[in-house]
Amino acid sequence: MSIGENIIRLRKAKNLTQEKLAEKMGVTFQAVSSWERDEYLPETANLKKLAEEFDVSVAAILEDKKGTFKTKEVIYNWEHMKTYVKTTASALGMHDTYRAVDFAVAAHEGQKRKKSEIPYIYHPLNMACHALSMGIREDEIIAAIMLHDVVEDCGKTIDELPVGEEAKELVRLMTKDKSRGSHDPETLDKYYAELASNPKAALIKCIDRCNNITTMSWGFSREGIYRYIEETEKYYPGLIRVVKETPEYTSASWLLKYHIESMLDIYKRLI
């Protein structure tokens, strides 16, 4: 694809007309039209503005793409994952998990993942399957995974959760205090310190980060990606260390570290 074709594709992906893009850029729509016809190359300052407006890198505008790849927002069907988690919970006598699945599905009903039409419940179910695939069988852990966002995002209280006290405590630790903003440094320091005090909570949070990192490319702005990378590099080595130092989770820690660090490296290279 030419630069003009890239601009057309990115503009349409944002549902912008030439006139609207020109307004946002502070140029005439004729200028936008000339860029899209490859008559003129946008000046450096305008290339940067285009990249910011489209939420892509300047390279994404300049590169000569030979074609585009098809992408997937989901890999597994959430209803199939629900059946798997409930069936496993029933077979292993994981009563908290069995109850937590239905509670979470109801609590997250109607919610979507960021910038998508993916049912939000896909996220905790994916995490639960991730944990089970690593051999994690503690009932309180899988139950807390299923419920880890219902207090923070669904208006539920800890006391409402249909699980035992240990699972409730794990959900409490996973629930972030947003009263001072999601990115307040003191709040984050306290939040991650409390997570690191509990190996099971640290394990859950690492699985959560693995899942969230995989959705950054379409669910986060470029600014959000930069911030997420910085937060991950600051806090997650400590959480991984706590998981690794817990004998029953040592193998899981290797997979989690590999997943997190390799994904971060890929994003750094691409952006």
C-alpha positions as CSV (number, residue, x, y, z in Angstrom):
1,M,0.0,0.0,0.0
2,S,1.1,3.6,-0.7
3,I,1.2,6.3,1.9
4,G,-2.0,7.7,0.4
5,E,-3.7,4.3,0.6
6,N,-2.5,3.9,4.2
7,I,-4.1,7.3,5.1
8,I,-7.4,6.3,3.5
9,R,-7.5,3.0,5.3
10,L,-6.6,4.5,8.7
11,R,-9.1,7.4,8.2
12,K,-11.9,5.1,7.4
13,A,-11.0,2.8,10.3
14,K,-11.7,5.9,12.5
15,N,-14.9,6.6,10.7
16,L,-13.6,10.1,9.6
17,T,-14.4,12.0,6.4
18,Q,-11.7,13.9,4.6
19,E,-13.4,17.1,5.9
20,K,-13.4,15.9,9.5
21,L,-9.8,14.7,9.4
22,A,-8.8,18.1,7.9
23,E,-10.6,19.9,10.7
24,K,-8.8,17.8,13.4
25,M,-5.5,18.4,11.6
26,G,-5.9,22.1,11.1
27,V,-5.5,21.8,7.3
28,T,-7.8,22.1,4.3
29,F,-9.7,19.0,3.1
30,Q,-7.9,19.6,-0.3
31,A,-4.6,18.9,1.5
32,V,-6.0,15.6,2.9
33,S,-7.3,14.7,-0.5
34,S,-3.9,15.4,-2.1
35,W,-2.2,13.2,0.5
36,E,-4.6,10.3,-0.2
37,R,-4.0,10.7,-4.0
38,D,-0.3,10.5,-3.3
39,E,0.2,13.9,-5.0
40,Y,2.0,15.3,-1.9
41,L,3.7,13.7,1.1
42,P,2.5,15.2,4.4
43,E,5.2,17.3,6.1
44,T,6.9,15.8,9.2
45,A,4.7,17.8,11.6
46,N,1.6,16.6,9.9
47,L,2.8,13.0,9.8
48,K,3.1,13.1,13.6
49,K,-0.4,14.6,13.9
50,L,-1.8,11.9,11.6
51,A,-0.1,9.2,13.7
52,E,-1.6,10.7,16.9
53,E,-5.0,11.0,15.3
54,F,-5.0,7.4,14.0
55,D,-3.3,6.1,17.2
56,V,-0.6,4.4,15.2
57,S,3.2,4.9,14.6
58,V,4.5,7.2,11.9
59,A,6.0,4.0,10.4
60,A,2.5,2.6,10.0
61,I,1.6,5.5,7.7
62,L,4.9,5.4,5.7
63,E,5.3,1.7,5.3
64,D,4.6,0.1,1.9
65,K,2.4,-2.8,2.9
66,K,2.1,-5.6,0.4
67,G,-1.1,-6.8,2.0
68,T,-2.8,-7.1,5.4
69,F,-3.1,-10.0,7.8
70,K,-6.4,-11.2,9.2
71,T,-6.4,-10.8,13.0
72,K,-8.4,-12.4,15.8
73,E,-9.8,-10.7,18.8
74,V,-10.7,-14.1,20.4
75,I,-9.3,-17.5,20.1
76,Y,-11.8,-19.5,22.2
77,N,-15.5,-19.5,22.5
78,W,-16.4,-18.1,26.0
79,E,-19.4,-20.5,26.4
80,H,-17.1,-23.5,25.7
81,M,-14.6,-22.1,28.3
82,K,-17.5,-21.7,30.8
83,T,-18.5,-25.4,30.3
84,Y,-14.9,-26.5,30.7
85,V,-14.3,-24.6,33.9
86,K,-17.6,-25.7,35.5
87,T,-17.1,-29.3,34.4
88,T,-13.6,-29.3,35.9
89,A,-14.8,-27.7,39.1
90,S,-17.5,-30.3,39.4
91,A,-15.1,-33.2,38.8
92,L,-12.6,-31.9,41.3
93,G,-15.0,-30.8,44.0
94,M,-14.1,-27.1,43.5
95,H,-17.4,-25.7,45.0
96,D,-16.3,-22.1,45.2
97,T,-15.3,-22.1,41.6
98,Y,-18.5,-23.7,40.4
99,R,-20.6,-21.0,42.1
100,A,-18.2,-18.2,41.1
101,V,-18.6,-19.0,37.4
102,D,-22.3,-18.4,37.3
103,F,-22.0,-15.4,39.6
104,A,-19.4,-13.8,37.3
105,V,-21.3,-14.4,34.2
106,A,-24.4,-12.7,35.6
107,A,-22.4,-9.8,37.1
108,H,-20.6,-9.0,33.8
109,E,-23.7,-9.5,31.6
110,G,-23.8,-6.8,29.0
111,Q,-20.2,-5.6,29.6
112,K,-17.7,-5.7,26.7
113,R,-13.9,-5.7,26.6
114,K,-12.3,-2.3,25.7
115,K,-12.9,-1.1,22.2
116,S,-14.5,-4.4,21.1
117,E,-17.7,-6.4,21.1
118,I,-16.1,-9.2,23.1
119,P,-18.2,-10.2,26.1
120,Y,-16.2,-9.2,29.2
121,I,-16.7,-12.6,30.8
122,Y,-14.2,-13.9,28.1
123,H,-11.4,-12.3,30.2
124,P,-11.9,-14.1,33.6
125,L,-12.8,-17.4,31.8
126,N,-9.7,-17.2,29.7
127,M,-7.7,-16.6,32.9
128,A,-9.3,-19.5,34.6
129,C,-8.4,-21.8,31.7
130,H,-4.9,-20.4,31.7
131,A,-4.5,-21.3,35.4
132,L,-6.0,-24.7,35.0
133,S,-3.7,-25.5,32.0
134,M,-0.7,-24.7,34.3
135,G,-1.9,-27.2,36.8
136,I,-3.3,-24.8,39.3
137,R,-6.1,-26.6,41.1
138,E,-6.7,-24.6,44.3
139,D,-10.4,-23.8,44.5
140,E,-9.9,-20.4,46.0
141,I,-7.5,-19.3,43.3
142,I,-9.8,-20.3,40.3
143,A,-12.8,-18.8,42.1
144,A,-11.0,-15.6,42.8
145,I,-9.9,-15.4,39.2
146,M,-13.5,-15.6,38.1
147,L,-14.5,-12.9,40.5
148,H,-11.5,-10.7,40.4
149,D,-13.3,-7.8,38.6
150,V,-16.8,-8.0,39.9
151,V,-16.3,-5.7,42.9
152,E,-14.2,-3.1,40.9
153,D,-16.3,-3.1,37.8
154,C,-19.8,-4.5,38.6
155,G,-20.7,-2.7,41.8
156,K,-20.7,-5.9,43.9
157,T,-19.4,-6.1,47.4
158,I,-17.0,-8.6,48.9
159,D,-19.7,-9.9,51.2
160,E,-22.0,-10.7,48.2
161,L,-19.4,-13.1,46.7
162,P,-20.6,-16.8,46.9
163,V,-17.3,-18.1,48.0
164,G,-15.2,-18.8,51.1
165,E,-13.1,-16.3,53.1
166,E,-9.8,-17.0,51.4
167,A,-11.3,-16.5,47.9
168,K,-12.9,-13.3,49.1
169,E,-9.5,-12.0,50.5
170,L,-7.9,-12.7,47.1
171,V,-10.6,-10.7,45.3
172,R,-10.1,-7.9,47.8
173,L,-6.4,-7.8,47.1
174,M,-7.1,-7.8,43.3
175,T,-9.6,-4.9,43.7
176,K,-7.8,-1.6,43.0
177,D,-8.8,1.6,44.9
178,K,-9.5,4.2,42.2
179,S,-10.5,7.0,44.5
180,R,-7.3,8.9,43.6
181,G,-7.2,7.8,40.0
182,S,-6.1,4.6,38.3
183,H,-2.5,5.8,37.8
184,D,-1.8,7.5,41.1
185,P,1.8,6.4,42.0
186,E,1.1,6.0,45.8
187,T,-2.0,4.0,45.1
188,L,-0.2,1.7,42.7
189,D,2.7,1.2,45.1
190,K,0.4,0.2,47.9
191,Y,-1.7,-2.0,45.6
192,Y,1.2,-4.0,44.3
193,A,2.9,-4.2,47.7
194,E,-0.3,-5.9,49.1
195,L,-0.5,-8.2,46.1
196,A,3.2,-9.2,46.7
197,S,2.4,-10.1,50.3
198,N,0.2,-13.0,49.1
199,P,1.7,-15.5,46.6
200,K,-1.8,-16.6,45.4
201,A,-2.8,-13.0,44.7
202,A,0.6,-12.4,43.0
203,L,-0.1,-15.5,40.8
204,I,-3.6,-14.3,39.9
205,K,-2.3,-10.8,39.1
206,C,0.4,-12.1,36.8
207,I,-2.1,-14.3,34.9
208,D,-4.4,-11.2,34.6
209,R,-1.5,-9.2,33.2
210,C,-0.7,-11.9,30.7
211,N,-4.2,-11.8,29.4
212,N,-4.4,-8.0,29.3
213,I,-1.1,-7.6,27.5
214,T,-2.5,-9.8,24.6
215,T,-5.3,-7.3,24.1
216,M,-3.2,-4.1,24.2
217,S,-2.8,-3.8,20.4
218,W,-6.6,-3.1,19.9
219,G,-7.8,-2.2,23.4
220,F,-5.3,0.5,24.3
221,S,-4.3,3.8,22.9
222,R,-0.6,4.3,22.1
223,E,-0.3,6.3,25.3
224,G,-2.0,3.6,27.2
225,I,0.4,1.0,25.8
226,Y,3.4,3.0,26.8
227,R,2.0,3.5,30.3
228,Y,1.1,-0.2,30.6
229,I,4.6,-1.3,29.6
230,E,6.2,1.0,32.2
231,E,3.8,-0.2,34.9
232,T,4.5,-3.8,34.0
233,E,8.3,-3.4,34.0
234,K,8.1,-1.6,37.4
235,Y,5.9,-4.0,39.4
236,Y,5.8,-7.4,37.8
237,P,9.3,-8.6,38.3
238,G,8.6,-8.5,42.1
239,L,5.3,-10.4,41.7
240,I,7.0,-13.0,39.5
241,R,9.7,-13.4,42.1
242,V,7.1,-14.0,44.8
243,V,5.4,-16.7,42.6
244,K,8.7,-18.3,41.8
245,E,9.7,-18.5,45.5
246,T,6.5,-20.4,46.2
247,P,7.5,-24.1,45.4
248,E,4.1,-25.2,44.1
249,Y,4.1,-22.3,41.6
250,T,7.7,-22.4,40.4
251,S,6.8,-23.9,37.0
252,A,4.0,-21.5,36.5
253,S,6.4,-18.6,37.2
254,W,8.6,-19.6,34.3
255,L,5.7,-19.5,31.9
256,L,4.3,-16.3,33.2
257,K,7.7,-14.5,33.0
258,Y,8.2,-15.7,29.5
259,H,4.8,-14.6,28.4
260,I,5.0,-11.2,29.9
261,E,8.5,-10.3,28.9
262,S,8.3,-11.7,25.4
263,M,5.0,-9.8,24.8
264,L,6.5,-6.6,26.1
265,D,9.5,-7.0,23.8
266,I,7.3,-7.5,20.8
267,Y,5.3,-4.4,21.5
268,K,8.5,-2.3,22.1
269,R,9.8,-3.4,18.7
270,L,6.6,-2.6,16.9
271,I,5.9,0.8,18.4
